[in-house]
Amino acid sequence: MCSAEPINCFPMLVNILSNTFLRLFNSTARIRIWSEPFYSTQSPEIKSDIFFICLSYMLTLAAGLPPHFAVSSMEDYKVKSM
């Protein structure tokens, strides 16, 4: 009924138990449980916004790395480390 991963198996177990208790009490209602462990974006606008946020973050990191290495090399040169 479910895979071995606990994140997928727990909702199925809760569904089975809750529907079993409902049947024991002669109820005609049923409970459905589903799991979405990861946030899913359906609209293309949100996907493009997330893409541009990640792109700007990566460009900021890429612009900051070369000065870091240059300063590190200059400090090594001043200390005369080998």
C-alpha positions, 0 to 999 in steps of 0.5 A, spaced: 500 500 500 505 504 501 513 505 500 518 503 505 519 511 506 516 513 512 514 520 509 509 516 504 507 511 509 505 515 515 499 518 511 497 512 508 497 508 515 493 514 518 488 513 512 487 506 514 486 507 521 481 512 521 477 509 516 477 503 520 474 506 526 469 510 522 466 503 519 466 500 526 462 506 528 457 504 522 459 511 519 458 512 511 463 517 511 470 516 509 477 520 510 482 521 505 489 523 506 494 525 502 501 527 502 505 533 499 512 533 502 515 538 497 512 545 496 509 544 488 509 551 484 503 550 479 503 557 476 509 559 471 510 566 474 512 563 481 517 559 477 520 564 474 520 569 480 524 563 484 529 562 478 530 570 478 531 570 485 536 564 485 540 567 479 541 574 482 543 570 489 548 566 485 551 572 481 552 576 487 556 570 490 560 569 483 561 577 484 564 576 491 568 570 490 574 573 486 576 579 491 576 574 497 581 570 493 585 576 491 585 579 499 587 572 501 593 571 496 595 578 498 595 577 506 599 571 504 604 575 500 605 580 506 606 575 511 611 571 506 608 564 507 610 559 502 
